[in-house]
Amino acid sequence: MSSKSRAGLNFPDEFGSEMDRFAEICDGLIAACLEVATGSGDLPDPASQVATESALFRTAYPHAVKNLEFAPVQAATAYADSARLQLASISALLRAREVVGTLWPIVRAELEIAGRVAWLLDPTVGQPAGEVRVARYFLESISSLQRARFTTGKYDRAAEKKFKAHRDATIATAKSVFPELELELGTPDVIAGWTIHGQTILGLGASANLFAQLFLSGPGKAMYDILSDYSHPSLVSIDLQTRLVDDGKVASHPWVVTPETVEHQCRWACTILYKTCHLICAYLRLDTGPLERWADGVPESWFDPAA
């Protein structure tokens, strides 16, 4: 079997068509998600979970800022759109034949995004769920602003002041709804101890694992750890993805692309977005038909993390 080498990557000629096929599957899911999203701009279905929870929240907190009850799902859909773009980048890399170690951190980032959606719209949250989700939304929003303020403070004082003002205004809004608020405004490492209305913020790894526990099985529950092992600097992961080539004069370790590995990465990336979209659809009671039509054309094994 012949192969081509580019930038230290080796892949069989015959694998090109397979990468295009994987890219088409990714693009199909992206299109299905966009089709589903067209219904998210309508007024909530009266029978939906969001309609029930938002009504209960507004009754309990009639003086809260307008539409605050919808902020959690709006944040979740924004995150889901970000996850969609991660999958689009995978498709682009497949078509450009620039794959191997590049895909692991992208899938990991997508899972971290999906984890935020799972935390905001956690289907296992008990009543009063609306209050819990709004409290988590405040934690998510304020922590994002705090991290942005901290980072820009290292190179752009004007931007830091803007983020600080926005952060302080959001904290004031949160306090007007939930007086029981504990936010230590120091370096980002103290954010892990933040609480609002009895809710403690969940870190990236913990929320990614929450997503895995809710929607995956078998080895899929360890997906975040597996992706991290291949995304972080690791001599073991490099050794697993390269092969020793010694021509008697020079020894090298070119990266090797295998169809099985790339399919594994694409399968996980699609499963993450598919499950994320389903979570949002369930909360908003949207038509999942486009997602199911896409799934009908994908090998069943793609939804089994053990496959």
QUILIN-V832201 format. One record per residue. N is the residue number from 1. RES is the residue in one letter. PHI is phi in whole degrees, -180 to 180 (* if undefined). Layout:
BEGIN
n/res/phi
N/RES/PHI
N/RES/PHI
END
This chain:
BEGIN
n/res/phi
1/M/*
2/S/-78
3/S/-147
4/K/-116
5/S/-124
6/R/-147
7/A/53
8/G/81
9/L/-106
10/N/-114
11/F/-147
12/P/-64
13/D/-55
14/E/-67
15/F/-80
16/G/-58
17/S/-66
18/E/-66
19/M/-64
20/D/-65
21/R/-65
22/F/-63
23/A/-63
24/E/-64
25/I/-64
26/C/-61
27/D/-63
28/G/-64
29/L/-68
30/I/-59
31/A/-64
32/A/-65
33/C/-64
34/L/-66
35/E/-66
36/V/-63
37/A/-64
38/T/-63
39/G/-89
40/S/-78
41/G/-88
42/D/-79
43/L/-62
44/P/-59
45/D/-61
46/P/-56
47/A/-92
48/S/-80
49/Q/-64
50/V/-64
51/A/-65
52/T/-65
53/E/-68
54/S/-67
55/A/-66
56/L/-66
57/F/-65
58/R/-65
59/T/-67
60/A/-75
61/Y/-131
62/P/-64
63/H/-98
64/A/-65
65/V/-56
66/K/-58
67/N/65
68/L/-60
69/E/-64
70/F/-98
71/A/-60
72/P/-59
73/V/-74
74/Q/-65
75/A/-65
76/A/-63
77/T/-69
78/A/-65
79/Y/-65
80/A/-62
81/D/-66
82/S/-65
83/A/-63
84/R/-60
85/L/-68
86/Q/-63
87/L/-67
88/A/-63
89/S/-68
90/I/-64
91/S/-59
92/A/-63
93/L/-66
94/L/-63
95/R/-68
96/A/-87
97/R/64
98/E/-105
99/V/-127
100/V/134
101/G/-66
102/T/-66
103/L/-79
104/W/-56
105/P/-66
106/I/-70
107/V/-64
108/R/-63
109/A/-63
110/E/-62
111/L/-66
112/E/-63
113/I/-65
114/A/-61
115/G/-63
116/R/-66
117/V/-64
118/A/-62
119/W/-70
120/L/-71
121/L/-112
122/D/-45
123/P/-70
124/T/-91
125/V/-66
126/G/-85
127/Q/-78
128/P/-84
129/A/-63
130/G/-59
131/E/-66
132/V/-61
133/R/-66
134/V/-66
135/A/-62
136/R/-67
137/Y/-61
138/F/-61
139/L/-60
140/E/-65
141/S/-68
142/I/-68
143/S/-65
144/S/-63
145/L/-67
146/Q/-65
147/R/-65
148/A/-64
149/R/-62
150/F/-64
151/T/-69
152/T/-65
153/G/-63
154/K/-84
155/Y/-146
156/D/-147
157/R/-65
158/A/-65
159/A/-65
160/E/-59
161/K/-63
162/K/-66
163/F/-65
164/K/-64
165/A/-63
166/H/-65
167/R/-60
168/D/-65
169/A/-67
170/T/-69
171/I/-63
172/A/-63
173/T/-65
174/A/-61
175/K/-65
176/S/-69
177/V/-101
178/F/-124
179/P/-62
180/E/-80
181/L/-134
182/E/-127
183/L/-132
184/E/-85
185/L/-93
186/G/-116
187/T/-74
188/P/-56
189/D/-68
190/V/-88
191/I/-61
192/A/-57
193/G/-96
194/W/-69
195/T/-141
196/I/-139
197/H/54
198/G/82
199/Q/-98
200/T/-104
201/I/-63
202/L/-104
203/G/-72
204/L/-60
205/G/-64
206/A/-66
207/S/-72
208/A/-63
209/N/-68
210/L/-62
211/F/-58
212/A/-64
213/Q/-66
214/L/-75
215/F/-124
216/L/-123
217/S/-140
218/G/56
219/P/-60
220/G/-59
221/K/-68
222/A/-102
223/M/-55
224/Y/-64
225/D/-66
226/I/-64
227/L/-64
228/S/-67
229/D/-60
230/Y/-92
231/S/-94
232/H/-81
233/P/-57
234/S/-154
235/L/-67
236/V/-66
237/S/-65
238/I/-65
239/D/-62
240/L/-70
241/Q/-108
242/T/-127
243/R/-134
244/L/-73
245/V/-124
246/D/-129
247/D/-94
248/G/92
249/K/-117
250/V/-131
251/A/-102
252/S/-137
253/H/-129
254/P/-69
255/W/-74
256/V/-119
257/V/-102
258/T/-118
259/P/-56
260/E/-64
261/T/-68
262/V/-65
263/E/-62
264/H/-60
265/Q/-65
266/C/-67
267/R/-62
268/W/-65
269/A/-62
270/C/-70
271/T/-61
272/I/-60
273/L/-69
274/Y/-60
275/K/-67
276/T/-63
277/C/-64
278/H/-64
279/L/-62
280/I/-68
281/C/-61
282/A/-64
283/Y/-70
284/L/-94
285/R/60
286/L/-94
287/D/-72
288/T/-95
289/G/-51
290/P/-60
291/L/-67
292/E/-71
293/R/-65
294/W/-65
295/A/-63
296/D/-63
297/G/-99
298/V/-112
299/P/-53
300/E/-57
301/S/-64
302/W/-66
303/F/-100
304/D/-114
305/P/-57
306/A/-83
307/A/-73
END
